Amino acid sequence: MSTFILAGTVVLVVLGFGNHAWWLAAVALLYLYLRYGQGSSSATPTGGGSSAGPAPATYRAYRARRDQQAKWERRYRRERPHEAHRQERGR
């Protein structure tokens, strides 16, 4: 996978000599690969929950993510009480 990303980046950089927007596309491609692509193909989802990514490396990271998710859920229930109630009823 990384070979395709690097080859695509080289192609975009070469195209960038004529149009600088291609260089921005190359930077965006590398950023997205480093942010989301690296290690995501080898990570297996752990049981239960609706986690969007791999399991956190440390317990502190897990707690920070869990607390952030709880904060988002409380905010959603506070700002959209009817939708939240309908979702709770549907479970």
N, C-alpha and C positions, 0 to 999 in steps of 0.2 A: 504493500500500500504506500509506504513512504517513497518508493521508487517512482510511482505515478505522480505523487505530489511534487517531488523534486523535478521530474521531467516537465510537468505542467508549469512549474515556477520558471524554469529555464526558458521555456517557450514564451511565456508571458513577458519575461525580461527582454528577450530578443525582439519581440514585437514592440516593446516599449521604446525602442530607439526611434520609432516613427511616430508613436503616440504615447504620451506619458501616462495616459489613463490605464494602459496595460500594466505599468509598473505598480499602480495602486491595486490593480486586480491581483498581481503576484503577492504583494504584501498582505492583502486580505486573505488570500488562499493559505499562505503560511501561518497567519494568525489563527484562522479557523482550525487548521490542522493541529497546531500546538495547543490550542484551547480545548478542542472537543475530540479530535481524532486520535491523539496519541494514547494508546493503551485501551481505547474503548472497544476494540475488536476482541481483545483477549479477556476483558472483564465479563464475568458471568453475573447475572442478577441474583441477588440473595433473596431468600424466601420472604414473601409478603410485602406489603407496603407499595407505595407508588414512587419509588425513588427513581430519579431521572438519570443517575449516573452510577459509577461503581461505588462500592462501600468505602467509607472514609478510612484514612490510614490510621487515625488515632481516635481514642474515645472522646477526646476534647473536640475534635472536628465533627464527630458524630453528634455530640450534644449541641454544638453550635448550629448545625444544620437542622436538628430536630426542633430546637427553640425557635429558629427562624421560620420553619414551616408552621409551627403552632401560632406564631405571631401573625403570619399571613392568613391562617384560617380564622383566627379571632377577628381580624380586620374584615375579612369577607363576610362573616356572619353579622358583624355590626353594620356594615354598609349595605348589605343586601339581605335583610332578614327573611323576606318571602322566599327567595331562591334557596337560602340555606335551610329553611324549614322544609321546603319541598324535597330537597335532597336527603335530609335526615329521614323523612317519611318514606322515601323510596328504598332505603337500605334494608 
